[in-house]
Amino acid sequence: MNAIITVVGSDKVGIIAEVSALLAKHKINIADITQTILSGNFVMMMMVSLEESSISIDELRTVLEEASKKMGVEINIMAEKVFSSMNRI
């Protein structure tokens, strides 16, 4: 299963490194990634593969919530199918 992770917050050193390390720890592969800075705000979107993950998407959601508090950013995750349905034109 694929999922979409979004990260939004004030730009600072290490956001990509921390999120990537967290995903690697749980054997989650980053299939695609884009990031930019908009008016001083860091914005990142990742498509990840949970095929070989050591945790479920619900467990990952909890881990990401904890990380978001620690890092001072907002991190959200949703299944790719749900994301695609919500963003269909």
PDB file of N, CA, C and O in Angstrom, chain B, residues numbered from 101:
ATOM      1  N   MET B 101       0.842  -1.180   0.000  1.00  0.00           N
ATOM      2  CA  MET B 101       0.000   0.000   0.000  1.00  0.00           C
ATOM      3  C   MET B 101       0.884   1.239   0.000  1.00  0.00           C
ATOM      4  O   MET B 101       1.924   1.275   0.658  1.00  0.00           O
ATOM      5  N   ASN B 102       0.457   2.253  -0.748  1.00  0.00           N
ATOM      6  CA  ASN B 102       1.132   3.542  -0.750  1.00  0.00           C
ATOM      7  C   ASN B 102       0.356   4.537   0.097  1.00  0.00           C
ATOM      8  O   ASN B 102      -0.856   4.415   0.270  1.00  0.00           O
ATOM      9  N   ALA B 103       1.071   5.518   0.620  1.00  0.00           N
ATOM     10  CA  ALA B 103       0.444   6.577   1.412  1.00  0.00           C
ATOM     11  C   ALA B 103       1.095   7.904   1.045  1.00  0.00           C
ATOM     12  O   ALA B 103       2.210   7.944   0.524  1.00  0.00           O
ATOM     13  N   ILE B 104       0.382   8.984   1.327  1.00  0.00           N
ATOM     14  CA  ILE B 104       0.883  10.332   1.115  1.00  0.00           C
ATOM     15  C   ILE B 104       1.132  10.958   2.485  1.00  0.00           C
ATOM     16  O   ILE B 104       0.257  10.955   3.351  1.00  0.00           O
ATOM     17  N   ILE B 105       2.333  11.490   2.665  1.00  0.00           N
ATOM     18  CA  ILE B 105       2.693  12.189   3.898  1.00  0.00           C
ATOM     19  C   ILE B 105       2.944  13.644   3.543  1.00  0.00           C
ATOM     20  O   ILE B 105       3.674  13.939   2.597  1.00  0.00           O
ATOM     21  N   THR B 106       2.341  14.557   4.300  1.00  0.00           N
ATOM     22  CA  THR B 106       2.603  15.981   4.114  1.00  0.00           C
ATOM     23  C   THR B 106       3.222  16.533   5.392  1.00  0.00           C
ATOM     24  O   THR B 106       2.858  16.146   6.502  1.00  0.00           O
ATOM     25  N   VAL B 107       4.165  17.447   5.204  1.00  0.00           N
ATOM     26  CA  VAL B 107       4.840  18.094   6.324  1.00  0.00           C
ATOM     27  C   VAL B 107       4.819  19.595   6.058  1.00  0.00           C
ATOM     28  O   VAL B 107       5.281  20.047   5.011  1.00  0.00           O
ATOM     29  N   VAL B 108       4.286  20.366   7.001  1.00  0.00           N
ATOM     30  CA  VAL B 108       4.197  21.820   6.847  1.00  0.00           C
ATOM     31  C   VAL B 108       4.617  22.473   8.154  1.00  0.00           C
ATOM     32  O   VAL B 108       4.209  22.045   9.234  1.00  0.00           O
ATOM     33  N   GLY B 109       5.440  23.517   8.047  1.00  0.00           N
ATOM     34  CA  GLY B 109       5.843  24.252   9.244  1.00  0.00           C
ATOM     35  C   GLY B 109       6.908  25.271   8.926  1.00  0.00           C
ATOM     36  O   GLY B 109       7.313  25.418   7.773  1.00  0.00           O
ATOM     37  N   SER B 110       7.360  25.971   9.936  1.00  0.00           N
ATOM     38  CA  SER B 110       8.435  26.945   9.762  1.00  0.00           C
ATOM     39  C   SER B 110       9.685  26.221   9.301  1.00  0.00           C
ATOM     40  O   SER B 110      10.016  25.150   9.809  1.00  0.00           O
ATOM     41  N   ASP B 111      10.378  26.808   8.337  1.00  0.00           N
ATOM     42  CA  ASP B 111      11.582  26.194   7.799  1.00  0.00           C
ATOM     43  C   ASP B 111      12.696  26.179   8.840  1.00  0.00           C
ATOM     44  O   ASP B 111      12.953  27.182   9.505  1.00  0.00           O
ATOM     45  N   LYS B 112      13.353  25.029   8.972  1.00  0.00           N
ATOM     46  CA  LYS B 112      14.514  24.901   9.851  1.00  0.00           C
ATOM     47  C   LYS B 112      15.340  23.708   9.402  1.00  0.00           C
ATOM     48  O   LYS B 112      14.852  22.843   8.673  1.00  0.00           O
ATOM     49  N   VAL B 113      16.555  23.665   9.825  1.00  0.00           N
ATOM     50  CA  VAL B 113      17.479  22.598   9.452  1.00  0.00           C
ATOM     51  C   VAL B 113      16.999  21.260  10.020  1.00  0.00           C
ATOM     52  O   VAL B 113      16.598  21.177  11.181  1.00  0.00           O
ATOM     53  N   GLY B 114      17.044  20.215   9.186  1.00  0.00           N
ATOM     54  CA  GLY B 114      16.850  18.857   9.661  1.00  0.00           C
ATOM     55  C   GLY B 114      15.472  18.245   9.496  1.00  0.00           C
ATOM     56  O   GLY B 114      15.276  17.088   9.866  1.00  0.00           O
ATOM     57  N   ILE B 115      14.511  18.979   8.953  1.00  0.00           N
ATOM     58  CA  ILE B 115      13.160  18.413   8.827  1.00  0.00           C
ATOM     59  C   ILE B 115      13.187  17.175   7.930  1.00  0.00           C
ATOM     60  O   ILE B 115      12.685  16.120   8.317  1.00  0.00           O
ATOM     61  N   ILE B 116      13.764  17.297   6.746  1.00  0.00           N
ATOM     62  CA  ILE B 116      13.799  16.159   5.822  1.00  0.00           C
ATOM     63  C   ILE B 116      14.572  15.001   6.446  1.00  0.00           C
ATOM     64  O   ILE B 116      14.150  13.849   6.349  1.00  0.00           O
ATOM     65  N   ALA B 117      15.694  15.298   7.081  1.00  0.00           N
ATOM     66  CA  ALA B 117      16.517  14.256   7.701  1.00  0.00           C
ATOM     67  C   ALA B 117      15.754  13.505   8.788  1.00  0.00           C
ATOM     68  O   ALA B 117      15.811  12.277   8.852  1.00  0.00           O
ATOM     69  N   GLU B 118      15.042  14.234   9.640  1.00  0.00           N
ATOM     70  CA  GLU B 118      14.313  13.582  10.743  1.00  0.00           C
ATOM     71  C   GLU B 118      13.170  12.713  10.235  1.00  0.00           C
ATOM     72  O   GLU B 118      12.987  11.587  10.695  1.00  0.00           O
ATOM     73  N   VAL B 119      12.407  13.238   9.289  1.00  0.00           N
ATOM     74  CA  VAL B 119      11.279  12.459   8.755  1.00  0.00           C
ATOM     75  C   VAL B 119      11.802  11.238   8.007  1.00  0.00           C
ATOM     76  O   VAL B 119      11.271  10.139   8.170  1.00  0.00           O
ATOM     77  N   SER B 120      12.832  11.418   7.193  1.00  0.00           N
ATOM     78  CA  SER B 120      13.409  10.298   6.431  1.00  0.00           C
ATOM     79  C   SER B 120      13.963   9.220   7.356  1.00  0.00           C
ATOM     80  O   SER B 120      13.767   8.030   7.107  1.00  0.00           O
ATOM     81  N   ALA B 121      14.649   9.624   8.417  1.00  0.00           N
ATOM     82  CA  ALA B 121      15.208   8.664   9.370  1.00  0.00           C
ATOM     83  C   ALA B 121      14.105   7.881  10.073  1.00  0.00           C
ATOM     84  O   ALA B 121      14.230   6.675  10.285  1.00  0.00           O
ATOM     85  N   LEU B 122      13.036   8.566  10.429  1.00  0.00           N
ATOM     86  CA  LEU B 122      11.904   7.915  11.081  1.00  0.00           C
ATOM     87  C   LEU B 122      11.297   6.858  10.153  1.00  0.00           C
ATOM     88  O   LEU B 122      10.985   5.748  10.586  1.00  0.00           O
ATOM     89  N   LEU B 123      11.133   7.212   8.878  1.00  0.00           N
ATOM     90  CA  LEU B 123      10.568   6.266   7.914  1.00  0.00           C
ATOM     91  C   LEU B 123      11.508   5.081   7.704  1.00  0.00           C
ATOM     92  O   LEU B 123      11.058   3.936   7.660  1.00  0.00           O
ATOM     93  N   ALA B 124      12.798   5.342   7.575  1.00  0.00           N
ATOM     94  CA  ALA B 124      13.772   4.268   7.374  1.00  0.00           C
ATOM     95  C   ALA B 124      13.778   3.305   8.561  1.00  0.00           C
ATOM     96  O   ALA B 124      13.913   2.094   8.386  1.00  0.00           O
ATOM     97  N   LYS B 125      13.634   3.843   9.753  1.00  0.00           N
ATOM     98  CA  LYS B 125      13.607   3.016  10.964  1.00  0.00           C
ATOM     99  C   LYS B 125      12.504   1.965  10.898  1.00  0.00           C
ATOM    100  O   LYS B 125      12.647   0.870  11.442  1.00  0.00           O
ATOM    101  N   HIS B 126      11.403   2.304  10.227  1.00  0.00           N
ATOM    102  CA  HIS B 126      10.256   1.395  10.134  1.00  0.00           C
ATOM    103  C   HIS B 126      10.141   0.734   8.766  1.00  0.00           C
ATOM    104  O   HIS B 126       9.086   0.209   8.410  1.00  0.00           O
ATOM    105  N   LYS B 127      11.241   0.761   7.994  1.00  0.00           N
ATOM    106  CA  LYS B 127      11.326   0.094   6.688  1.00  0.00           C
ATOM    107  C   LYS B 127      10.283   0.609   5.708  1.00  0.00           C
ATOM    108  O   LYS B 127       9.674  -0.163   4.968  1.00  0.00           O
ATOM    109  N   ILE B 128      10.086   1.916   5.713  1.00  0.00           N
ATOM    110  CA  ILE B 128       9.139   2.555   4.804  1.00  0.00           C
ATOM    111  C   ILE B 128       9.939   3.271   3.724  1.00  0.00           C
ATOM    112  O   ILE B 128      10.764   4.136   4.018  1.00  0.00           O
ATOM    113  N   ASN B 129       9.688   2.902   2.479  1.00  0.00           N
ATOM    114  CA  ASN B 129      10.429   3.456   1.349  1.00  0.00           C
ATOM    115  C   ASN B 129       9.772   4.734   0.830  1.00  0.00           C
ATOM    116  O   ASN B 129       8.553   4.793   0.668  1.00  0.00           O
ATOM    117  N   ILE B 130      10.589   5.756   0.572  1.00  0.00           N
ATOM    118  CA  ILE B 130      10.102   6.988  -0.043  1.00  0.00           C
ATOM    119  C   ILE B 130      10.121   6.781  -1.550  1.00  0.00           C
ATOM    120  O   ILE B 130      11.191   6.683  -2.150  1.00  0.00           O
ATOM    121  N   ALA B 131       8.938   6.714  -2.169  1.00  0.00           N
ATOM    122  CA  ALA B 131       8.826   6.489  -3.611  1.00  0.00           C
ATOM    123  C   ALA B 131       8.968   7.786  -4.397  1.00  0.00           C
ATOM    124  O   ALA B 131       9.498   7.786  -5.508  1.00  0.00           O
ATOM    125  N   ASP B 132       8.497   8.889  -3.826  1.00  0.00           N
ATOM    126  CA  ASP B 132       8.579  10.187  -4.493  1.00  0.00           C
ATOM    127  C   ASP B 132       8.522  11.266  -3.420  1.00  0.00           C
ATOM    128  O   ASP B 132       7.894  11.086  -2.377  1.00  0.00           O
ATOM    129  N   ILE B 133       9.184  12.388  -3.688  1.00  0.00           N
ATOM    130  CA  ILE B 133       9.221  13.465  -2.709  1.00  0.00           C
ATOM    131  C   ILE B 133       9.343  14.804  -3.427  1.00  0.00           C
ATOM    132  O   ILE B 133      10.036  14.925  -4.437  1.00  0.00           O
ATOM    133  N   THR B 134       8.661  15.793  -2.890  1.00  0.00           N
ATOM    134  CA  THR B 134       8.812  17.158  -3.367  1.00  0.00           C
ATOM    135  C   THR B 134       8.761  18.072  -2.152  1.00  0.00           C
ATOM    136  O   THR B 134       8.028  17.812  -1.198  1.00  0.00           O
ATOM    137  N   GLN B 135       9.533  19.127  -2.193  1.00  0.00           N
ATOM    138  CA  GLN B 135       9.519  20.079  -1.088  1.00  0.00           C
ATOM    139  C   GLN B 135       9.837  21.456  -1.619  1.00  0.00           C
ATOM    140  O   GLN B 135      10.515  21.610  -2.635  1.00  0.00           O
ATOM    141  N   THR B 136       9.338  22.456  -0.914  1.00  0.00           N
ATOM    142  CA  THR B 136       9.577  23.841  -1.285  1.00  0.00           C
ATOM    143  C   THR B 136       9.464  24.712  -0.039  1.00  0.00           C
ATOM    144  O   THR B 136       9.029  24.263   1.021  1.00  0.00           O
ATOM    145  N   ILE B 137       9.861  25.944  -0.195  1.00  0.00           N
ATOM    146  CA  ILE B 137       9.701  26.940   0.859  1.00  0.00           C
ATOM    147  C   ILE B 137       8.740  27.994   0.315  1.00  0.00           C
ATOM    148  O   ILE B 137       9.000  28.591  -0.730  1.00  0.00           O
ATOM    149  N   LEU B 138       7.643  28.223   1.012  1.00  0.00           N
ATOM    150  CA  LEU B 138       6.644  29.216   0.614  1.00  0.00           C
ATOM    151  C   LEU B 138       6.547  30.256   1.710  1.00  0.00           C
ATOM    152  O   LEU B 138       6.071  29.962   2.807  1.00  0.00           O
ATOM    153  N   SER B 139       6.994  31.470   1.426  1.00  0.00           N
ATOM    154  CA  SER B 139       6.954  32.571   2.401  1.00  0.00           C
ATOM    155  C   SER B 139       7.531  32.169   3.757  1.00  0.00           C
ATOM    156  O   SER B 139       6.971  32.503   4.800  1.00  0.00           O
ATOM    157  N   GLY B 140       8.650  31.453   3.735  1.00  0.00           N
ATOM    158  CA  GLY B 140       9.298  31.042   4.973  1.00  0.00           C
ATOM    159  C   GLY B 140       8.754  29.766   5.583  1.00  0.00           C
ATOM    160  O   GLY B 140       9.261  29.297   6.602  1.00  0.00           O
ATOM    161  N   ASN B 141       7.730  29.203   4.970  1.00  0.00           N
ATOM    162  CA  ASN B 141       7.154  27.952   5.461  1.00  0.00           C
ATOM    163  C   ASN B 141       7.660  26.775   4.645  1.00  0.00           C
ATOM    164  O   ASN B 141       7.663  26.817   3.415  1.00  0.00           O
ATOM    165  N   PHE B 142       8.083  25.736   5.326  1.00  0.00           N
ATOM    166  CA  PHE B 142       8.537  24.503   4.702  1.00  0.00           C
ATOM    167  C   PHE B 142       7.312  23.679   4.343  1.00  0.00           C
ATOM    168  O   PHE B 142       6.427  23.485   5.176  1.00  0.00           O
ATOM    169  N   VAL B 143       7.256  23.190   3.102  1.00  0.00           N
ATOM    170  CA  VAL B 143       6.144  22.356   2.645  1.00  0.00           C
ATOM    171  C   VAL B 143       6.735  21.142   1.927  1.00  0.00           C
ATOM    172  O   VAL B 143       7.483  21.293   0.961  1.00  0.00           O
ATOM    173  N   MET B 144       6.400  19.943   2.398  1.00  0.00           N
ATOM    174  CA  MET B 144       6.908  18.717   1.767  1.00  0.00           C
ATOM    175  C   MET B 144       5.768  17.727   1.582  1.00  0.00           C
ATOM    176  O   MET B 144       4.893  17.594   2.438  1.00  0.00           O
ATOM    177  N   MET B 145       5.797  17.037   0.450  1.00  0.00           N
ATOM    178  CA  MET B 145       4.840  15.976   0.178  1.00  0.00           C
ATOM    179  C   MET B 145       5.639  14.752  -0.258  1.00  0.00           C
ATOM    180  O   MET B 145       6.516  14.845  -1.116  1.00  0.00           O
ATOM    181  N   MET B 146       5.328  13.613   0.339  1.00  0.00           N
ATOM    182  CA  MET B 146       6.025  12.367   0.025  1.00  0.00           C
ATOM    183  C   MET B 146       5.008  11.282  -0.307  1.00  0.00           C
ATOM    184  O   MET B 146       3.956  11.189   0.325  1.00  0.00           O
ATOM    185  N   MET B 147       5.335  10.459  -1.310  1.00  0.00           N
ATOM    186  CA  MET B 147       4.597   9.228  -1.515  1.00  0.00           C
ATOM    187  C   MET B 147       5.491   8.127  -0.968  1.00  0.00           C
ATOM    188  O   MET B 147       6.650   8.004  -1.364  1.00  0.00           O
ATOM    189  N   VAL B 148       4.957   7.336  -0.069  1.00  0.00           N
ATOM    190  CA  VAL B 148       5.737   6.281   0.561  1.00  0.00           C
ATOM    191  C   VAL B 148       5.081   4.927   0.334  1.00  0.00           C
ATOM    192  O   VAL B 148       3.866   4.822   0.171  1.00  0.00           O
ATOM    193  N   SER B 149       5.915   3.898   0.329  1.00  0.00           N
ATOM    194  CA  SER B 149       5.440   2.526   0.199  1.00  0.00           C
ATOM    195  C   SER B 149       5.496   1.852   1.558  1.00  0.00           C
ATOM    196  O   SER B 149       6.540   1.817   2.210  1.00  0.00           O
ATOM    197  N   LEU B 150       4.354   1.316   1.976  1.00  0.00           N
ATOM    198  CA  LEU B 150       4.274   0.614   3.258  1.00  0.00           C
ATOM    199  C   LEU B 150       4.355  -0.904   3.076  1.00  0.00           C
ATOM    200  O   LEU B 150       4.086  -1.662   4.008  1.00  0.00           O
ATOM    201  N   GLU B 151       4.729  -1.341   1.867  1.00  0.00           N
ATOM    202  CA  GLU B 151       4.777  -2.770   1.552  1.00  0.00           C
ATOM    203  C   GLU B 151       5.627  -3.572   2.531  1.00  0.00           C
ATOM    204  O   GLU B 151       5.213  -4.639   2.983  1.00  0.00           O
ATOM    205  N   GLU B 152       6.804  -3.068   2.858  1.00  0.00           N
ATOM    206  CA  GLU B 152       7.719  -3.796   3.741  1.00  0.00           C
ATOM    207  C   GLU B 152       7.783  -3.186   5.138  1.00  0.00           C
ATOM    208  O   GLU B 152       8.679  -3.502   5.921  1.00  0.00           O
ATOM    209  N   SER B 153       6.839  -2.321   5.439  1.00  0.00           N
ATOM    210  CA  SER B 153       6.845  -1.603   6.709  1.00  0.00           C
ATOM    211  C   SER B 153       6.709  -2.546   7.898  1.00  0.00           C
ATOM    212  O   SER B 153       6.025  -3.568   7.841  1.00  0.00           O
ATOM    213  N   SER B 154       7.383  -2.165   8.970  1.00  0.00           N
ATOM    214  CA  SER B 154       7.298  -2.946  10.207  1.00  0.00           C
ATOM    215  C   SER B 154       6.120  -2.511  11.081  1.00  0.00           C
ATOM    216  O   SER B 154       5.871  -3.108  12.128  1.00  0.00           O
ATOM    217  N   ILE B 155       5.381  -1.454  10.648  1.00  0.00           N
ATOM    218  CA  ILE B 155       4.211  -0.982  11.399  1.00  0.00           C
ATOM    219  C   ILE B 155       3.062  -0.685  10.448  1.00  0.00           C
ATOM    220  O   ILE B 155       3.272  -0.504   9.248  1.00  0.00           O
ATOM    221  N   SER B 156       1.849  -0.636  10.984  1.00  0.00           N
ATOM    222  CA  SER B 156       0.661  -0.332  10.183  1.00  0.00           C
ATOM    223  C   SER B 156       0.558   1.175   9.944  1.00  0.00           C
ATOM    224  O   SER B 156       1.269   1.958  10.574  1.00  0.00           O
ATOM    225  N   ILE B 157      -0.316   1.571   9.047  1.00  0.00           N
ATOM    226  CA  ILE B 157      -0.510   2.996   8.777  1.00  0.00           C
ATOM    227  C   ILE B 157      -1.042   3.712  10.019  1.00  0.00           C
ATOM    228  O   ILE B 157      -0.689   4.867  10.254  1.00  0.00           O
ATOM    229  N   ASP B 158      -1.877   3.055  10.811  1.00  0.00           N
ATOM    230  CA  ASP B 158      -2.396   3.681  12.033  1.00  0.00           C
ATOM    231  C   ASP B 158      -1.283   3.874  13.070  1.00  0.00           C
ATOM    232  O   ASP B 158      -1.226   4.905  13.741  1.00  0.00           O
ATOM    233  N   GLU B 159      -0.404   2.881  13.198  1.00  0.00           N
ATOM    234  CA  GLU B 159       0.736   3.023  14.111  1.00  0.00           C
ATOM    235  C   GLU B 159       1.676   4.122  13.619  1.00  0.00           C
ATOM    236  O   GLU B 159       2.209   4.895  14.416  1.00  0.00           O
ATOM    237  N   LEU B 160       1.876   4.188  12.293  1.00  0.00           N
ATOM    238  CA  LEU B 160       2.724   5.224  11.716  1.00  0.00           C
ATOM    239  C   LEU B 160       2.133   6.607  11.971  1.00  0.00           C
ATOM    240  O   LEU B 160       2.863   7.557  12.254  1.00  0.00           O
ATOM    241  N   ARG B 161       0.826   6.716  11.872  1.00  0.00           N
ATOM    242  CA  ARG B 161       0.157   7.998  12.135  1.00  0.00           C
ATOM    243  C   ARG B 161       0.481   8.480  13.556  1.00  0.00           C
ATOM    244  O   ARG B 161       0.758   9.661  13.765  1.00  0.00           O
ATOM    245  N   THR B 162       0.446   7.579  14.509  1.00  0.00           N
ATOM    246  CA  THR B 162       0.770   7.920  15.897  1.00  0.00           C
ATOM    247  C   THR B 162       2.230   8.344  16.031  1.00  0.00           C
ATOM    248  O   THR B 162       2.530   9.328  16.707  1.00  0.00           O
ATOM    249  N   VAL B 163       3.132   7.614  15.397  1.00  0.00           N
ATOM    250  CA  VAL B 163       4.561   7.938  15.432  1.00  0.00           C
ATOM    251  C   VAL B 163       4.798   9.315  14.813  1.00  0.00           C
ATOM    252  O   VAL B 163       5.576  10.109  15.342  1.00  0.00           O
ATOM    253  N   LEU B 164       4.127   9.600  13.689  1.00  0.00           N
ATOM    254  CA  LEU B 164       4.291  10.890  13.020  1.00  0.00           C
ATOM    255  C   LEU B 164       3.721  12.035  13.860  1.00  0.00           C
ATOM    256  O   LEU B 164       4.275  13.134  13.865  1.00  0.00           O
ATOM    257  N   GLU B 165       2.620  11.785  14.569  1.00  0.00           N
ATOM    258  CA  GLU B 165       2.053  12.817  15.456  1.00  0.00           C
ATOM    259  C   GLU B 165       3.042  13.182  16.554  1.00  0.00           C
ATOM    260  O   GLU B 165       3.221  14.358  16.871  1.00  0.00           O
ATOM    261  N   GLU B 166       3.682  12.170  17.134  1.00  0.00           N
ATOM    262  CA  GLU B 166       4.685  12.419  18.174  1.00  0.00           C
ATOM    263  C   GLU B 166       5.870  13.201  17.613  1.00  0.00           C
ATOM    264  O   GLU B 166       6.366  14.130  18.251  1.00  0.00           O
ATOM    265  N   ALA B 167       6.322  12.819  16.416  1.00  0.00           N
ATOM    266  CA  ALA B 167       7.446  13.501  15.774  1.00  0.00           C
ATOM    267  C   ALA B 167       7.087  14.942  15.435  1.00  0.00           C
ATOM    268  O   ALA B 167       7.922  15.838  15.559  1.00  0.00           O
ATOM    269  N   SER B 168       5.848  15.167  15.008  1.00  0.00           N
ATOM    270  CA  SER B 168       5.435  16.522  14.628  1.00  0.00           C
ATOM    271  C   SER B 168       5.474  17.461  15.826  1.00  0.00           C
ATOM    272  O   SER B 168       5.856  18.624  15.691  1.00  0.00           O
ATOM    273  N   LYS B 169       5.085  16.969  16.990  1.00  0.00           N
ATOM    274  CA  LYS B 169       5.145  17.788  18.210  1.00  0.00           C
ATOM    275  C   LYS B 169       6.586  18.120  18.564  1.00  0.00           C
ATOM    276  O   LYS B 169       6.900  19.255  18.923  1.00  0.00           O
ATOM    277  N   LYS B 170       7.458  17.126  18.462  1.00  0.00           N
ATOM    278  CA  LYS B 170       8.870  17.312  18.783  1.00  0.00           C
ATOM    279  C   LYS B 170       9.526  18.313  17.829  1.00  0.00           C
ATOM    280  O   LYS B 170      10.336  19.139  18.249  1.00  0.00           O
ATOM    281  N   MET B 171       9.169  18.232  16.537  1.00  0.00           N
ATOM    282  CA  MET B 171       9.804  19.069  15.519  1.00  0.00           C
ATOM    283  C   MET B 171       9.126  20.421  15.351  1.00  0.00           C
ATOM    284  O   MET B 171       9.707  21.326  14.751  1.00  0.00           O
ATOM    285  N   GLY B 172       7.919  20.580  15.862  1.00  0.00           N
ATOM    286  CA  GLY B 172       7.196  21.840  15.715  1.00  0.00           C
ATOM    287  C   GLY B 172       6.647  22.067  14.321  1.00  0.00           C
ATOM    288  O   GLY B 172       6.568  23.202  13.849  1.00  0.00           O
ATOM    289  N   VAL B 173       6.262  20.966  13.655  1.00  0.00           N
ATOM    290  CA  VAL B 173       5.650  21.044  12.322  1.00  0.00           C
ATOM    291  C   VAL B 173       4.370  20.216  12.336  1.00  0.00           C
ATOM    292  O   VAL B 173       4.105  19.477  13.284  1.00  0.00           O
ATOM    293  N   GLU B 174       3.594  20.347  11.292  1.00  0.00           N
ATOM    294  CA  GLU B 174       2.380  19.532  11.158  1.00  0.00           C
ATOM    295  C   GLU B 174       2.663  18.426  10.159  1.00  0.00           C
ATOM    296  O   GLU B 174       3.090  18.692   9.035  1.00  0.00           O
ATOM    297  N   ILE B 175       2.425  17.181  10.565  1.00  0.00           N
ATOM    298  CA  ILE B 175       2.641  16.031   9.685  1.00  0.00           C
ATOM    299  C   ILE B 175       1.331  15.254   9.594  1.00  0.00           C
ATOM    300  O   ILE B 175       0.721  14.915  10.607  1.00  0.00           O
ATOM    301  N   ASN B 176       0.914  14.980   8.360  1.00  0.00           N
ATOM    302  CA  ASN B 176      -0.308  14.207   8.119  1.00  0.00           C
ATOM    303  C   ASN B 176      -0.009  13.058   7.176  1.00  0.00           C
ATOM    304  O   ASN B 176       0.895  13.143   6.345  1.00  0.00           O
ATOM    305  N   ILE B 177      -0.775  11.979   7.310  1.00  0.00           N
ATOM    306  CA  ILE B 177      -0.636  10.824   6.420  1.00  0.00           C
ATOM    307  C   ILE B 177      -2.016  10.319   6.055  1.00  0.00           C
ATOM    308  O   ILE B 177      -2.927  10.308   6.883  1.00  0.00           O
ATOM    309  N   MET B 178      -2.162   9.899   4.805  1.00  0.00           N
ATOM    310  CA  MET B 178      -3.392   9.238   4.375  1.00  0.00           C
ATOM    311  C   MET B 178      -3.072   8.257   3.261  1.00  0.00           C
ATOM    312  O   MET B 178      -2.105   8.436   2.520  1.00  0.00           O
ATOM    313  N   ALA B 179      -3.882   7.231   3.148  1.00  0.00           N
ATOM    314  CA  ALA B 179      -3.703   6.249   2.091  1.00  0.00           C
ATOM    315  C   ALA B 179      -3.783   6.945   0.743  1.00  0.00           C
ATOM    316  O   ALA B 179      -4.574   7.871   0.560  1.00  0.00           O
ATOM    317  N   GLU B 180      -2.962   6.496  -0.200  1.00  0.00           N
ATOM    318  CA  GLU B 180      -2.932   7.109  -1.527  1.00  0.00           C
ATOM    319  C   GLU B 180      -4.307   7.092  -2.188  1.00  0.00           C
ATOM    320  O   GLU B 180      -4.684   8.061  -2.848  1.00  0.00           O
ATOM    321  N   LYS B 181      -5.056   6.014  -2.023  1.00  0.00           N
ATOM    322  CA  LYS B 181      -6.385   5.923  -2.640  1.00  0.00           C
ATOM    323  C   LYS B 181      -7.318   6.999  -2.098  1.00  0.00           C
ATOM    324  O   LYS B 181      -8.080   7.599  -2.856  1.00  0.00           O
ATOM    325  N   VAL B 182      -7.264   7.246  -0.798  1.00  0.00           N
ATOM    326  CA  VAL B 182      -8.095   8.284  -0.187  1.00  0.00           C
ATOM    327  C   VAL B 182      -7.662   9.647  -0.703  1.00  0.00           C
ATOM    328  O   VAL B 182      -8.508  10.464  -1.067  1.00  0.00           O
ATOM    329  N   PHE B 183      -6.359   9.907  -0.742  1.00  0.00           N
ATOM    330  CA  PHE B 183      -5.822  11.182  -1.234  1.00  0.00           C
ATOM    331  C   PHE B 183      -6.260  11.408  -2.676  1.00  0.00           C
ATOM    332  O   PHE B 183      -6.726  12.494  -3.019  1.00  0.00           O
ATOM    333  N   SER B 184      -6.114  10.397  -3.517  1.00  0.00           N
ATOM    334  CA  SER B 184      -6.486  10.529  -4.926  1.00  0.00           C
ATOM    335  C   SER B 184      -7.974  10.805  -5.092  1.00  0.00           C
ATOM    336  O   SER B 184      -8.365  11.621  -5.927  1.00  0.00           O
ATOM    337  N   SER B 185      -8.809  10.130  -4.300  1.00  0.00           N
ATOM    338  CA  SER B 185     -10.260  10.349  -4.372  1.00  0.00           C
ATOM    339  C   SER B 185     -10.623  11.773  -3.951  1.00  0.00           C
ATOM    340  O   SER B 185     -11.493  12.402  -4.553  1.00  0.00           O
ATOM    341  N   MET B 186      -9.951  12.279  -2.911  1.00  0.00           N
ATOM    342  CA  MET B 186     -10.245  13.611  -2.415  1.00  0.00           C
ATOM    343  C   MET B 186      -9.798  14.713  -3.380  1.00  0.00           C
ATOM    344  O   MET B 186     -10.369  15.803  -3.390  1.00  0.00           O
ATOM    345  N   ASN B 187      -8.775  14.422  -4.190  1.00  0.00           N
ATOM    346  CA  ASN B 187      -8.192  15.436  -5.056  1.00  0.00           C
ATOM    347  C   ASN B 187      -8.501  15.230  -6.535  1.00  0.00           C
ATOM    348  O   ASN B 187      -7.858  15.831  -7.395  1.00  0.00           O
ATOM    349  N   ARG B 188      -9.476  14.389  -6.829  1.00  0.00           N
ATOM    350  CA  ARG B 188      -9.870  14.155  -8.205  1.00  0.00           C
ATOM    351  C   ARG B 188     -10.664  15.341  -8.720  1.00  0.00           C
ATOM    352  O   ARG B 188     -11.548  15.860  -8.039  1.00  0.00           O
ATOM    353  N   ILE B 189     -10.339  15.755  -9.920  1.00  0.00           N
ATOM    354  CA  ILE B 189     -11.028  16.924 -10.515  1.00  0.00           C
ATOM    355  C   ILE B 189     -12.293  16.472 -11.200  1.00  0.00           C
ATOM    356  O   ILE B 189     -13.019  17.292 -11.762  1.00  0.00           O
TER     357      ILE B 189
END
